[in-house]
């Protein structure tokens, strides 16, 4: 008993220790500091402010001056501010006191962070100053040498203060204003530091309060100047001129310290306009005199541009013309010309004019704007326009006036113009349902949610915005189940099962005309991709949108979602089967029995090739380990997906042109021309078989309860339980080679070579049937419940249903999913 208690206690200690390690705080705190001081003669009070924070708790803060610990303070807060006050520092003239502060923050886990340095220098030396000017009028120039920061500078004459200026510089020149008597011969300057320490100097000076004279001798006779202007300036003083400064408005242009004081201005460096040129002359005592003159710069032509219309524009009716014109010295007027005819003159902004184009014949014109500035300089801008008051023509050629329509309606509009049609808009009632900028002007209108009589209007606009309208009446019938609400025409039979990319709202299908078509689920044509022979292979869509499809030309094609080729690879013979895809490879076979695994990302790398002994019309199905495919030699082959080696093969008594389906438990279901449906375990053993009365070339689908549905050339659709016992059979009037589809609400759809699409309930009872045409392809369905099926008349057709997509099951349709991946 004691031994068990000891073991239990040891386990508790180990768990507690492990828990501590798992949740140990390894994050360092943050810390920063700032230094301040207050002068309180005869001392200086120094304070260091430290800010800190941590994800948990900061235990203490240590303050250092250099390597010396100043103070340690316990805080025990997650974040905050602490202020350290140092002992008073006495002001000791002639000394310099340096500090180098750092702070360390410790959290309760022992993590520590050191702040950056906070440096402080207290300079108790005397300030050092010199007097710059020998002549004094109203200012004394004092040069401060590098040293302590000053508080003020005082100037004395005859033992009286004659000037003072507050300052905080520690180096540089200050001009101190003074009021000094004319008989002064010496001045004393005192510089007082922030610590009250005084440095001083004196100098013998000459008092001069008489300002110099400055005159501009150049006389500008014209209304403006241009290019380089030379200005003659005279500056004199009884003692001497120190310098002359030159300004254009408030901008200093330069200065001269000796005669001659003439100055040149390159007016082209400035915008046209009015300026004040100013000179300031300084004598040796700092007294000043000014002179100025007004100048108008004029170097440029005025600027002029058309705001509207644009060059090449088409105009009709009353056209608004707007011109922008600018000049630094102002715009006098803007004239408008149509070809050589003056049509308007404007003297004030905005420069706008309304041109009645109906006063002119249709045709090409030059529209010209001429802008004049206040000095008569001009500049013009010309554009080409075309006057067009001829209306376009428009007509709706499909559907016909009064036609009864249902579902997606294809609308064809003819529009023309003597120049060019800009666009065609389509309206159903008052709702705009489409716009096209280019011929052909074809539209698809979804009328599924309308019912009754509506007006369909087409409005054509030309480049001059002339418009013409045509309308027809439509009788819209709300669709019922079985109505064909969607049709797209190719140029040959469509025997392939369409693939749907729900993200891109696009359906892809191949045709006997050799093209892979991409059509929007709204029935709008997107693109078509040409191969060199018929397409009887159903496309498959990858996760990145790449479409894979085989062709009778012997190639497997990879096509980008925009219809451009990605890559292609020859298989050596006709490809009738539909490819299967997983995360890295595409699996395909040609008619001569060659099965290939192709690297999707490097198609030149064929991972493996497997040869069956008969032709192949069966499309592969793939799971994580195995590729399953049937052959005309009567075998169902199981091929190792990684090596391409044969795992097993199962012999039937007829050609296997049915495509296999894989159940949740790995059972593989496939039909044979011997009339049987086979259920074969993943290791190649027969689980059960069901016999019909004719070939089975339809492919099986699997319901959520394990029921297998398959068609037969005996005209029946069969439902077989997972135990191999038939549940029911539904009789059609011809072969059933199309693969059935399992949809929501337990509805089974199947197409028969009798030309009908059938909808059945879970018990095999007919809900409805709809005529779709002969030789139907296998079915797919979108999330709106439209069943898509190809037929021998070249159409891909969409049939309206109340279903809301595929059933949730292991293998509800041909090639398993909407993208036809064939991958479980």
C-alpha positions in Angstrom: 0.0 0.0 0.0 2.8 2.4 0.9 4.6 1.5 -2.3 1.4 2.5 -4.3 1.1 5.8 -2.5 4.8 6.6 -3.2 4.4 5.8 -6.9 1.3 8.0 -7.0 3.0 10.9 -5.3 6.0 10.5 -7.8 3.5 10.7 -10.7 1.9 13.9 -9.3 5.3 15.5 -8.9 6.3 14.5 -12.5 3.0 15.9 -13.9 3.4 19.1 -11.9 7.0 19.5 -13.1 6.1 18.8 -16.7 3.2 21.3 -16.4 5.6 24.0 -15.2 8.0 23.3 -18.1 5.2 23.5 -20.6 3.9 26.8 -19.4 7.3 28.5 -18.5 7.4 32.2 -19.4 10.2 32.8 -21.9 9.2 36.2 -23.1 11.4 39.1 -22.0 9.9 42.3 -20.6 10.3 45.7 -22.4 11.9 48.7 -20.9 12.9 52.3 -22.0 14.0 55.4 -20.2 14.3 59.2 -20.6 16.4 61.7 -18.6 15.4 65.2 -17.5 16.7 67.9 -15.1 15.7 71.1 -13.4 18.1 73.9 -12.5 17.5 75.0 -9.0 20.6 77.2 -8.1 22.8 76.2 -6.5 21.8 72.7 -7.5 20.6 70.6 -10.4 17.8 68.1 -9.8 18.1 65.0 -12.2 15.2 62.6 -12.8 15.2 59.4 -14.8 11.8 58.1 -16.0 11.5 54.4 -16.8 8.6 52.8 -18.7 8.2 49.0 -18.6 5.8 46.2 -19.6 5.6 42.4 -19.7 3.2 39.7 -20.8 3.0 38.7 -17.1 4.4 40.7 -14.2 7.5 42.9 -14.0 9.1 42.2 -10.6 11.7 45.0 -10.2 13.5 47.8 -12.0 17.2 48.5 -11.5 18.8 51.9 -12.5 22.5 52.1 -13.4 24.9 55.0 -14.0 27.6 53.4 -16.1 28.4 50.1 -14.2 27.2 51.5 -10.9 23.8 50.5 -9.5 22.0 53.7 -8.5 18.8 52.2 -7.1 16.6 49.0 -7.3 12.9 49.3 -7.0 10.2 46.6 -6.7 7.2 47.3 -9.0 5.3 44.0 -9.4 3.1 45.3 -12.2 2.4 44.2 -15.7 3.2 47.7 -17.1 3.8 51.2 -15.8 6.2 54.1 -15.2 8.6 54.6 -12.4 10.6 57.8 -11.8 14.1 57.8 -10.1 15.2 61.1 -8.5 19.0 61.4 -8.1 20.7 63.3 -5.3 21.0 67.0 -6.1 24.0 67.8 -8.3 25.8 71.0 -7.0 26.7 73.6 -9.6 30.5 73.8 -9.4 32.0 76.3 -11.9 34.7 74.8 -14.1 33.4 71.2 -13.9 31.6 69.0 -16.4 29.4 66.2 -15.0 28.6 63.3 -17.3 25.9 60.6 -16.7 25.2 57.4 -18.7 22.0 55.8 -17.4 20.6 52.3 -18.2 17.7 50.5 -16.7 17.1 46.7 -16.3 13.6 45.2 -16.0 13.2 41.7 -14.4 10.0 39.7 -14.6 8.9 37.2 -12.0 10.3 34.3 -14.2 13.8 35.8 -14.1 13.7 37.1 -17.7 15.6 40.4 -17.9 15.9 43.3 -20.5 18.2 46.3 -20.5 17.2 49.6 -21.9 19.1 51.8 -24.3 21.5 54.4 -22.9 20.2 57.8 -21.5 23.2 60.2 -21.6 23.3 63.6 -19.8 26.1 66.2 -19.7 26.0 69.1 -17.2 28.6 71.7 -18.4 29.5 74.1 -15.5 32.1 76.0 -17.5 32.0 79.7 -18.3 30.5 80.5 -21.7 33.0 81.9 -24.2 31.9 84.7 -26.5 33.4 87.2 -28.9 32.0 90.5 -30.5 32.0 90.3 -34.2 31.2 93.8 -35.4 33.5 96.9 -35.1 30.6 99.3 -36.0 27.5 99.3 -33.9 24.1 100.7 -34.9 21.1 98.8 -33.6 22.6 95.4 -33.2 25.6 93.6 -31.7 26.7 90.4 -33.3 27.9 87.9 -30.7 29.6 84.6 -31.6 29.1 81.9 -29.0 31.8 79.2 -28.9 30.9 75.6 -28.3 30.2 75.1 -24.6 27.3 75.2 -22.1 23.8 76.0 -23.2 23.0 79.7 -22.7 20.1 81.3 -21.0 20.6 84.9 -22.2 23.1 87.4 -23.6 23.3 90.9 -22.1 25.1 94.0 -23.6 26.4 96.9 -21.5 27.7 100.4 -22.4 28.9 103.0 -19.9 27.9 100.6 -17.1 24.4 100.5 -18.3 22.5 97.6 -19.9 21.7 98.6 -23.5 20.4 95.2 -24.8 19.4 91.7 -23.9 18.3 88.6 -25.8 17.1 85.3 -24.4 18.6 82.2 -26.2 19.2 78.5 -25.7 22.1 78.0 -28.1 25.4 76.4 -27.1 27.2 77.4 -30.3 26.6 79.9 -33.1 25.9 83.7 -33.7 23.2 85.8 -32.1 22.2 89.4 -33.1 21.4 91.2 -30.0 19.3 94.4 -30.5 20.7 97.4 -28.6 19.9 101.0 -27.8 23.2 102.7 -27.6 24.3 106.4 -27.3 26.2 108.0 -30.0 29.2 108.7 -27.7 29.7 105.1 -26.7 33.2 103.8 -27.4 33.2 100.4 -25.6 30.7 97.6 -25.0 30.7 94.7 -22.6 28.9 91.4 -23.5 27.9 89.0 -20.8 26.7 85.4 -21.7 24.8 83.7 -18.9 24.6 79.9 -19.0 21.5 77.9 -17.9 23.3 77.3 -14.6 23.8 81.0 -14.0 27.6 81.0 -14.8 28.7 84.1 -16.6 31.2 84.5 -19.4 32.0 88.0 -20.8 34.0 90.0 -23.2 34.4 93.6 -24.2 35.4 95.6 -27.3 36.0 99.1 -28.5 33.4 100.1 -31.1 32.4 103.0 -33.3 28.7 103.9 -33.2 27.0 104.3 -36.6 23.2 104.8 -36.7 23.0 106.4 -40.2 21.5 103.9 -42.7 23.1 103.3 -46.1 21.4 104.2 -49.4 20.1 101.7 -51.9 18.8 102.6 -55.4 17.7 100.7 -58.5 19.0 102.6 -61.5 17.5 100.5 -64.2 14.2 101.7 -65.8 11.9 99.1 -67.4 10.1 100.8 -70.2 8.0 97.9 -71.7 5.0 96.1 -70.2 7.0 93.0 -69.4 10.5 91.5 -69.4 11.7 88.2 -70.7 14.9 86.3 -71.0 17.8 87.6 -68.8 17.2 91.0 -67.2 20.2 93.0 -66.0 19.4 95.4 -63.1 21.8 98.2 -62.2 21.9 98.8 -58.4 23.8 101.4 -56.4 24.5 101.1 -52.6 26.5 103.6 -50.6 27.3 104.4 -47.0 29.5 106.9 -45.2 31.4 104.1 -43.4 31.1 101.2 -45.9 28.7 98.6 -47.3 28.8 95.2 -45.6 26.6 93.3 -48.2 23.7 93.7 -50.5 20.9 91.0 -50.6 18.6 90.4 -53.5 15.0 89.0 -53.3 12.3 88.1 -55.7 9.1 88.4 -53.7 10.1 86.6 -50.5 12.7 84.3 -52.0 16.3 85.3 -51.5 18.2 85.2 -54.8 21.7 85.9 -53.5 24.0 88.5 -52.0 27.2 90.5 -52.8 29.8 91.9 -50.4 31.5 94.2 -52.8 30.7 96.6 -55.7 29.5 96.6 -58.4 26.1 95.6 -57.1 24.2 95.1 -60.3 22.3 91.8 -60.6 21.0 89.6 -63.5 17.8 87.6 -63.3 17.0 84.7 -65.7 13.3 85.2 -66.0 12.9 81.8 -67.9 13.5 80.0 -64.6 10.2 81.4 -63.3 6.5 81.2 -64.2 5.1 84.1 -66.1 3.5 86.7 -63.8 4.0 89.8 -61.6 6.9 89.9 -59.2 8.5 92.3 -56.7 12.3 92.6 -57.0 13.9 93.9 -53.8 17.4 94.8 -52.7 18.6 95.3 -49.1 21.8 97.1 -48.4 23.6 96.5 -45.0 26.4 98.9 -43.7 29.1 97.8 -41.4 27.0 98.6 -38.3 24.1 96.4 -39.6 21.9 99.4 -40.6 19.8 98.6 -43.7 18.1 100.3 -46.6 15.7 98.8 -49.2 14.7 99.5 -52.8 12.3 97.6 -54.9 10.6 97.5 -58.3 7.7 95.7 -60.0 8.5 93.3 -62.8 6.2 91.3 -65.1 7.8 88.2 -66.5 6.5 87.1 -69.9 8.4 84.3 -71.6 5.7 81.8 -72.6 2.7 81.4 -74.8 -0.5 80.8 -72.9 -1.5 77.2 -72.3 -4.7 75.8 -74.0 -6.3 72.4 -74.0 -9.6 70.8 -74.8 -11.3 69.4 -71.7 -14.2 68.1 -73.9 -14.6 66.7 -76.4 -11.6 64.4 -76.8 -9.6 64.1 -79.9 -11.5 61.7 -82.4 -14.8 62.1 -80.6 -18.1 61.7 -82.3 -20.7 64.5 -81.7 -24.4 64.8 -82.2 -27.1 67.2 -81.2 -26.1 69.9 -78.9 -22.4 69.1 -78.0 -20.7 70.7 -75.0 -17.3 72.1 -75.7 -15.0 73.1 -72.8 -11.5 74.6 -73.1 -8.9 75.2 -70.3 -6.7 78.2 -70.9 -4.0 79.6 -68.5 -1.2 82.2 -68.5 0.8 83.7 -65.6 -0.3 87.2 -66.7 -3.9 86.3 -67.5 -6.0 85.3 -70.5 -7.5 88.0 -72.7 -9.8 85.7 -74.8 -10.3 82.2 -76.3 -11.6 81.8 -79.9 -13.2 78.7 -81.2 -13.1 77.6 -84.9 -14.7 74.8 -86.8 -12.4 74.2 -89.7 -11.7 77.8 -90.7 -15.0 79.3 -89.5 -14.9 81.2 -86.2 -17.9 79.9 -84.1 -17.4 81.7 -80.8 -15.2 84.0 -78.6 -15.0 83.8 -74.8 -13.4 86.4 -72.5 -13.9 84.8 -69.1 -13.4 81.4 -67.5 -15.0 78.8 -67.7 -14.5 78.7 -71.5 -17.6 76.7 -72.5 -19.7 76.7 -75.6 -22.6 74.6 -76.9 -22.3 73.6 -80.5 -25.5 72.7 -82.3 -24.1 70.0 -84.6 -27.4 69.7 -86.6 -26.4 73.0 -88.3 -23.6 71.1 -90.0 -23.5 68.1 -92.4 -22.2 64.8 -91.0 -18.5 64.4 -91.5 -15.0 65.0 -90.2 -14.1 68.5 -88.8 -11.1 70.2 -87.2 -12.1 71.9 -83.9 -9.6 74.6 -83.0 -9.2 76.7 -79.8 -6.9 79.8 -79.9 -6.0 81.4 -76.5 -4.6 85.0 -76.2 -2.8 86.3 -73.1 -3.0 90.0 -71.9 0.0 90.9 -74.1 -1.6 89.4 -77.2 0.6 86.3 -77.4 -1.4 83.3 -78.6 -1.4 79.6 -78.8 -3.8 77.1 -80.4 -4.9 73.6 -79.9 -6.6 71.5 -82.6 -8.5 68.2 -82.4 -10.4 66.1 -84.9 -14.1 65.5 -84.4 -16.8 63.8 -86.4 -20.3 65.1 -86.5 -22.8 62.3 -86.8 -26.6 62.9 -86.5 -27.5 59.7 -88.3 -29.2 57.1 -86.1 -28.1 53.5 -86.0 -30.5 50.7 -86.9 -31.4 47.8 -84.6 -33.5 44.7 -84.9 -34.2 41.6 -82.7 -33.9 38.5 -84.9 -34.4 35.9 -82.1 -36.7 35.1 -80.5 -39.7 36.0 -82.6 -42.3 38.6 -81.5 -45.0 36.9 -79.4 -42.9 33.7 -78.9 -43.5 31.6 -75.8 -40.2 31.1 -74.0 -39.0 29.3 -70.9 -35.7 29.2 -69.0 -32.5 30.6 -70.5 -33.5 32.5 -73.7 -31.0 33.1 -76.5 -31.4 36.6 -77.9 -29.8 37.7 -81.2 -29.7 41.4 -82.1 -28.7 43.0 -85.4 -27.3 46.5 -85.1 -25.5 48.7 -87.6 -24.4 52.3 -88.1 -22.9 54.5 -90.8 -19.8 54.8 -88.6 -19.7 52.3 -85.8 -22.1 50.8 -83.2 -20.8 51.7 -79.7 -22.9 49.3 -77.7 -26.2 47.4 -77.5 -28.2 47.3 -74.3 -31.0 44.7 -73.7 -33.9 45.3 -71.4 -36.6 42.9 -70.1 -39.4 45.2 -69.1 -37.5 48.0 -67.3 -34.7 45.8 -66.1 -31.4 45.9 -68.0 -30.4 42.3 -68.6 -27.3 42.7 -70.8 -24.9 44.9 -72.7 -22.5 44.1 -75.5 -19.8 46.4 -77.0 -18.8 44.1 -79.9 -20.6 42.1 -82.6 -22.1 39.6 -82.5 -24.8 41.1 -80.2 -26.0 37.9 -78.7 -27.4 37.6 -75.2 -28.7 35.0 -72.8 -31.6 36.0 -70.6 -32.5 33.9 -67.6 -36.4 34.0 -67.5 -36.8 31.2 -64.9 -38.2 33.6 -62.3 -40.6 35.5 -64.7 -44.0 34.7 -65.8 -46.4 36.5 -68.1 -46.1 38.9 -71.0 -43.0 41.1 -71.1 -41.5 43.6 -73.5 -37.9 42.8 -74.7 -36.1 45.9 -75.8 -32.8 46.3 -77.6 -31.2 49.8 -77.7 -28.3 50.5 -80.0 -26.0 53.4 -79.5 -23.5 54.8 -82.0 -20.2 56.6 -81.1 -22.1 59.9 -81.2 -24.6 58.6 -78.7 -27.4 58.5 -81.2 -29.7 55.7 -80.2 -32.3 53.4 -81.9 -34.7 51.0 -80.2 -36.5 47.9 -81.2 -38.9 45.9 -79.0 -40.9 42.7 -79.2 -43.3 41.0 -76.9 -42.4 37.7 -75.1 -44.8 35.3 -73.3 -42.7 33.9 -70.5 -43.7 30.6 -69.0 -42.3 29.6 -65.6 -40.5 26.3 -66.1 -41.7 23.0 -64.7 -39.7 19.9 -64.1 -38.5 18.3 -67.3 -38.5 21.6 -69.3 -35.4 22.2 -71.4 -34.3 25.6 -70.1 -30.8 25.8 -71.4 -29.3 24.9 -74.8 -25.9 25.4 -76.4 -25.1 24.2 -79.9 -21.9 22.7 -81.1 -21.2 21.5 -84.6 -21.4 17.8 -84.0 -22.7 15.2 -81.5 -22.0 15.6 -77.8 -21.3 12.2 -76.2 -19.1 13.4 -73.3 -20.3 13.9 -69.7 -19.9 17.6 -69.0 -17.7 18.8 -66.1 -18.7 21.7 -63.9 -16.3 24.2 -62.2 -18.7 25.8 -59.7 -16.1 28.3 -58.6 -15.8 29.7 -62.1 -19.5 29.1 -62.9 -18.4 27.2 -66.0 -19.4 23.9 -67.7 -16.9 22.2 -70.0 -17.8 19.6 -72.7 -16.3 18.0 -75.8 -17.9 17.7 -79.2 -17.5 15.5 -82.3 -16.4 18.7 -84.0 -13.0 18.4 -82.2 -13.5 21.4 -79.8 -13.6 21.5 -76.0 -16.3 24.1 -75.1 -16.4 26.4 -72.1 -19.8 27.9 -71.4 -21.0 29.9 -68.4 -23.8 28.3 -66.3 -25.7 31.4 -67.5 -25.4 29.9 -71.0 -22.9 32.6 -72.2 -20.2 31.2 -74.5 -16.7 31.8 -73.1 -14.2 30.0 -75.4 -13.5 26.8 -77.3 -10.3 24.9 -77.7 -9.5 23.0 -80.9 -8.0 19.5 -81.0 -7.3 17.7 -84.3 -10.1 15.1 -84.1 -13.4 14.2 -82.4 -13.6 14.5 -78.6 -15.3 11.5 -77.1 -13.4 11.8 -73.7 -15.2 13.6 -70.9 -13.2 16.5 -69.4 -11.8 16.4 -65.8 -11.1 19.6 -63.8 -8.2 20.0 -61.4 -8.2 22.0 -58.1 -6.4 24.9 -59.9 -9.0 25.0 -62.7 -6.9 23.1 -65.2 -9.0 21.0 -67.6 -7.8 17.7 -68.9 -9.3 16.0 -71.9 -8.4 13.3 -74.5 -9.0 13.4 -78.2 -9.3 11.0 -81.1 -6.0 12.6 -82.3 -4.3 10.6 -79.6 -3.3 13.5 -77.4 -4.2 14.3 -73.8 -4.5 18.0 -73.4 -4.1 20.2 -70.3 -5.9 23.6 -70.8 -5.9 26.7 -68.6 -9.2 28.0 -67.3 -9.0 30.9 -69.8 -8.8 28.5 -72.7 -5.1 28.7 -73.4 -3.0 25.5 -73.8 -1.0 24.4 -70.8 0.6 21.3 -72.3 -0.2 18.2 -74.3 1.2 14.8 -74.6 0.8 12.0 -77.2 -0.6 8.7 -76.0 0.0 7.0 -79.4 -3.6 6.3 -80.3 -7.2 7.4 -80.0 -8.2 8.5 -76.5 -11.9 7.8 -75.9 -11.7 7.4 -72.1 -12.0 10.2 -69.6 -8.9 11.0 -67.5 -8.8 10.6 -63.7 -6.7 12.9 -61.6 -5.3 13.0 -58.1 -3.0 15.5 -56.4 0.0 14.9 -58.6 -0.9 12.8 -61.6 -3.3 12.3 -64.5 -4.3 8.8 -65.4 -5.4 8.1 -69.0 -5.6 5.2 -71.5 -5.7 5.0 -75.3 -7.9 2.7 -77.3 -5.1 0.2 -77.9 -4.8 -0.7 -74.2 -2.0 1.6 -73.1 -2.6 3.0 -69.6 -0.4 6.0 -68.5 0.3 7.9 -65.3 1.5 11.4 -66.2 3.1 14.0 -63.9 0.7 17.0 -63.9 3.5 19.5 -63.2 6.1 18.0 -65.6 4.1 16.2 -68.4 7.3 15.1 -70.1 7.8 12.8 -67.1 5.6 9.7 -67.6 5.6 8.0 -64.2 4.6 4.6 -65.6 2.9 2.8 -68.5 0.8 -0.3 -68.2 -0.5 -2.4 -71.2 -3.8 -4.3 -71.1 -4.2 -7.1 -73.7 -7.4 -5.6 -75.2 -8.7 -2.2 -76.4 -9.8 0.2 -73.7 -13.1 2.2 -73.7 -13.5 2.1 -69.9 -12.5 5.3 -68.0 -10.2 4.8 -64.9 -11.2 5.2 -61.3 -8.6 5.9 -58.7 -8.3 5.7 -54.9 -5.2 6.3 -52.7 -3.5 3.0 -53.7 -4.9 1.8 -57.0 -6.0 2.6 -60.5 -9.0 0.5 -61.7 -9.8 0.2 -65.4 -11.7 -2.3 -67.7 -10.7 -3.6 -71.1 -12.2 -5.4 -74.1 -10.2 -8.4 -73.1 -12.8 -9.0 -70.4 -10.6 -8.0 -67.5 -11.0 -5.4 -64.8 -7.4 -4.4 -63.9 -6.2 -3.2 -60.6 -2.9 -1.3 -61.1 -0.6 -0.1 -58.4 -0.9 3.7 -58.6 2.7 4.3 -57.5 4.6 1.7 -59.5 2.3 0.9 -62.4 2.6 -2.8 -61.7 -0.4 -5.2 -61.8 -1.9 -5.9 -58.4 -4.6 -8.2 -59.7 -7.1 -8.6 -62.6 -10.5 -10.1 -62.6 -11.9 -11.9 -65.6 -15.5 -11.4 -66.8 -17.1 -13.1 -69.8 -17.3 -10.1 -72.0 -15.7 -6.8 -72.9 -15.6 -4.3 -70.0 -16.5 -0.9 -71.4 -18.3 0.2 -68.3 -16.3 2.6 -66.1 -15.7 1.3 -62.5 -17.1 3.0 -59.4 -15.5 2.6 -55.9 -17.6 2.2 -52.7 -16.8 3.5 -49.3 -15.4 0.1 -48.2 -13.1 -0.2 -51.3 -15.5 -2.5 -53.2 -15.2 -1.9 -57.0 -18.4 -2.1 -59.1 -18.2 -2.5 -62.9 -20.5 -3.8 -65.7 -19.5 -6.1 -68.6 -20.8 -7.1 -72.0 -21.6 -10.5 -70.5 -24.7 -8.6 -69.0 -23.4 -8.7 -65.4 -22.7 -6.1 -62.8 -19.7 -7.2 -60.7 -18.9 -6.3 -57.1 -15.2 -7.0 -56.5 -13.3 -6.5 -53.3 -10.2 -4.3 -53.2 -8.0 -7.4 -53.2 -9.6 -8.8 -56.4 -12.2 -11.3 -55.0 -15.8 -11.6 -56.3 -18.2 -10.3 -53.7 -21.3 -10.8 -55.8 -22.6 -10.4 -59.4 -26.0 -9.4 -60.8 -27.1 -10.5 -64.3 -29.2 -8.5 -66.7 -30.5 -9.6 -70.1 -28.0 -7.7 -72.3 -24.7 -5.9 -72.3 -24.0 -3.5 -69.5 -22.1 -0.5 -70.9 -23.6 2.0 -68.5 -21.4 2.8 -65.5 -22.5 2.2 -62.0 -23.3 4.9 -59.3 -23.6 4.3 -55.6 -26.2 5.6 -53.2 -25.7 6.7 -49.7 -27.2 3.4 -48.4 -24.9 1.4 -50.7 -27.5 0.7 -53.4 -25.9 0.4 -56.8 -27.7 1.8 -59.8 -26.8 0.8 -63.4 -28.4 0.7 -66.8 -28.4 -2.1 -69.3 -28.9 -2.6 -73.0 -32.0 -4.5 -72.1 -33.6 -1.1 -71.5 -33.7 -1.3 -67.8 -32.3 0.8 -65.0 -31.6 -1.5 -62.1 -31.2 -0.8 -58.4 -29.2 -3.5 -56.6 -28.7 -3.6 -52.8 -25.2 -3.8 -51.4 -25.8 -7.5 -50.9 -26.3 -8.1 -54.6 -30.0 -8.5 -54.5 -32.0 -6.5 -57.0 -34.4 -4.0 -55.4 -36.2 -2.9 -58.6 -35.9 -2.3 -62.3 -37.3 0.5 -64.3 -38.1 -0.2 -68.0 -37.3 2.3 -70.8 -37.8 1.8 -74.5 -34.2 1.4 -75.6 -30.7 0.9 -74.4 -29.6 2.6 -71.2 -25.9 3.3 -71.8 -25.9 6.7 -70.1 -24.7 6.6 -66.5 -27.5 7.5 -64.1 -27.2 10.4 -61.7 -28.2 10.5 -58.0 -29.5 13.9 -56.9 -30.9 15.4 -53.7 -34.4 14.5 -52.4 -33.6 10.8 -53.3 -34.2 11.4 -57.0 -32.6 9.2 -59.6 -32.2 10.6 -63.1 -31.4 8.4 -66.1 -31.3 9.0 -69.9 -32.2 6.3 -72.4 -31.5 5.9 -76.1 -35.3 6.2 -76.5 -34.6 9.9 -76.3 -36.1 10.5 -72.9 -34.7 11.7 -69.6 -36.5 9.9 -66.7 -36.8 11.1 -63.1 -37.5 8.2 -60.6 -38.1 8.1 -56.8 -36.1 5.9 -54.4 -38.5 3.0 -55.1 -38.1 3.2 -58.9 -41.4 4.9 -59.6 -41.4 7.4 -62.4 -41.9 11.0 -61.3 -41.8 12.5 -64.9 -40.0 12.1 -68.2 -38.9 14.6 -70.8 -37.8 14.2 -74.4 -34.2 15.3 -74.9 -33.1 13.6 -78.1 -31.1 10.5 -79.1 -27.8 9.0 -77.9 -27.6 10.9 -74.7 -24.4 11.4 -72.8 -24.0 10.7 -69.1 -25.5 13.3 -66.8 -24.4 16.0 -64.5 -26.2 18.6 -62.4 -25.5 22.1 -61.0 -26.4 23.5 -57.6 -29.5 25.1 -59.1 -30.8 21.6 -60.1 -30.3 21.9 -63.8 -29.4 18.5 -65.4 -27.0 18.8 -68.3 -26.9 16.2 -71.0 -25.3 16.0 -74.5 -27.1 14.6 -77.5 -26.4 13.5 -81.0 -27.9 16.7 -82.5 -24.9 18.6 -81.3 -26.6 20.3 -78.3 -25.7 20.4 -74.7 -29.0 20.7 -73.0 -30.1 21.8 -69.5 -33.2 20.3 -68.0 -35.1 22.0 -65.2 -35.6 20.0 -62.0 -36.5 20.8 -58.3 -33.3 19.0 -57.1 -30.6 21.1 -55.5 -27.5 19.3 -56.6 -25.8 15.9 -56.3 -26.8 13.4 -53.7 -24.4 13.0 -50.8 -23.0 9.5 -51.5 -19.7 7.7 -52.4 -20.2 7.8 -56.2 -23.3 9.7 -57.3 -22.5 10.2 -61.0 -20.2 9.3 -63.8 -16.5 9.9 -62.7 -17.9 10.5 -59.1 -18.1 14.3 -58.9 -19.0 17.5 -60.7 -15.4 17.9 -61.9 -15.2 14.3 -63.3 -12.0 13.6 -61.3 -12.7 9.8 -60.9 -10.9 10.0 -57.6 -12.2 8.6 -54.3 
